[in-house]
Amino acid sequence: MLFNSIEYLIFLPTVFVLYWLLNKDHKKQNVLLLISSYIFYAFWDWRFLSLIVYSSLIDYFVGLKIHESSNKTTRKNWLILSLVSNLGLLAVFKYYNFFAESFAALMSVFGWQVDNVTLNIILPIGISFYTFQTLSYTIDIYRKDFKPTKNVVAFFTYVSFFPQLVAGPIERAAKLLPQIEKSRTFNKKWFHDGIFQITVGLFRKIVIADNLAHYVNPIYADPELHNSSTLVLATTFFAFQIYFDFAGYSDIAIGSAKLLGFKFTRNFNLPYFSKSLSEVWRRWHISLSTWLRDYLYKSLGSNKGGKLMMYKNVLITMVLGGLWHGNTWNFVIWGLMQGILLGVEKFIFVKLKIRNAGVIGYIITFTVILTTWAFFRAPTFESAKYIIKKFIFFDFRIPHIGDANAITTGVIVFGIGMLFDLYLYKSRKSLETLGSTFGSFKLSLFISIAIILMALFYSTSNNFIYFQF
């Protein structure tokens, strides 16, 4: 079920009404949320519900076993069971074909012909997200940062809670589980904030991201046909397409949760208003960035062992972060580029004692991000190389316009989106709490205008970009 679908427009209000009719019994509310979440996911493919149930069962019992044991080896063995079970599923469904094809290609370099045995399977939607979410639970218990719950329904609801099930935010058990296990009361302020953020999220997706895609998709479908100016324009549009697409999804998720009395982690904080690459990663997909920092980078040793060890750990973390996004070499190289550039940036900032990069920091940071997006978006490695080459050896020609209406609309909606973000940046206001600052009339007027514009641009065929990850 898509957040931008008619089904969700019916589903969310229905759950909302039934949920608050049970407001005197949070246990029944949790049962309703669990059933609703499974129905929500079953709209994709009901067969993959078994994977969520399997992960939930494994980590529910593993969490209890780790907590019960005082033996370090026993605790570690239970944690290994959780890691193997969850990452094993992820490896089979998401990475098996990638590694099988890569191995066969590598052997052919040495003149050995290896049968390329791939599996005819599809990627279960959301598996990357709920796998990381359940792993954080068992790892936190192993580290003694969190005590496991004995409430089966609460834990299963934590894993499958529909607002964040498919594409995050990746919520930690320490933050979300206590909210599930306690009573919630209807909060009018949160209701206004939630409705406003859902509306903004839908607007970002339907009106802005989907319209930018009308120009980006044809160019990136065959980039070798286009000149440097066209590729720069398309890549710039993609940079904002993916931002508004995923930030929009996060807005809808956070807003939906808030309607039901839950507070989610902020997932985007105006990332393109960053003066360094490090700052970008503190503002972009925050729940994933902090997960990689806390469970991967720190597990590798973080900055212990000297600067070279720190650079190595940053590189490994970003390469694996790139691989998390997709099972092609483009994503590996994208992660590798991020890791190298973060290391170079850190070295330069320390060497030159830079604390505030100023205006030049904005320009350099966005240029770097724009360049690396080419590997993220290009359909093949060869296409990505061609695009980077055209960036470096720039040929000054007029960009290919294509559909004039598409590019005109793209520029207009891009401007609307950036003006709103600039307002948030300058006013230092948070989108998460903005709705309740408006009066009823202003809020109703904003929602009405947004709905009219969304109706004009609405298409049922536009999936969210991060669903493929």
Buried (B, 14 or more C-beta within 10 A) or exposed (E): BBBBBEEBEEBBEEBBEEBBEBBEEBEBBBBBBBEBBBBBBEBBEEEBBEBBBEBBBBBBBBBBBBBEBEEEEEBEBBBEBBBEBBBEBBEEBBBBBBEBBBEBEEEEEEEEEEEBEEEEEEBBBBBBBBBBBBBBBBBBBBBEEBBBBEBEBBBBBBBBBBBBBBBBBBBBBEEBBEBBBEEBEEBEEBBBBBBBBBBBBBBBBBBBBBBBBBBBBBBBEEBEEBBBBBBBBBBBBBBBBBBBBBBBBBBBBBBBBBBBBBBBBBBBBBBBBBBBBBBBBBBBBBBBBBBBBBBBBBEBEBBEEEEEBBBBBBBBBBBBBBBBBBBBBBBBBBBBBBBBBBBEBBEEBEEEEBEEBEEEBBEBBBEBBBBBBBBBBBEEBEBBBBBBEBBEEEEEEEBBEBEEEBBEBBBEBBEBBBEBBEEBBEEEEEBBBBBBBBEEEEBEEBBEEBBEBBEEBBEEEBEBBBBEB
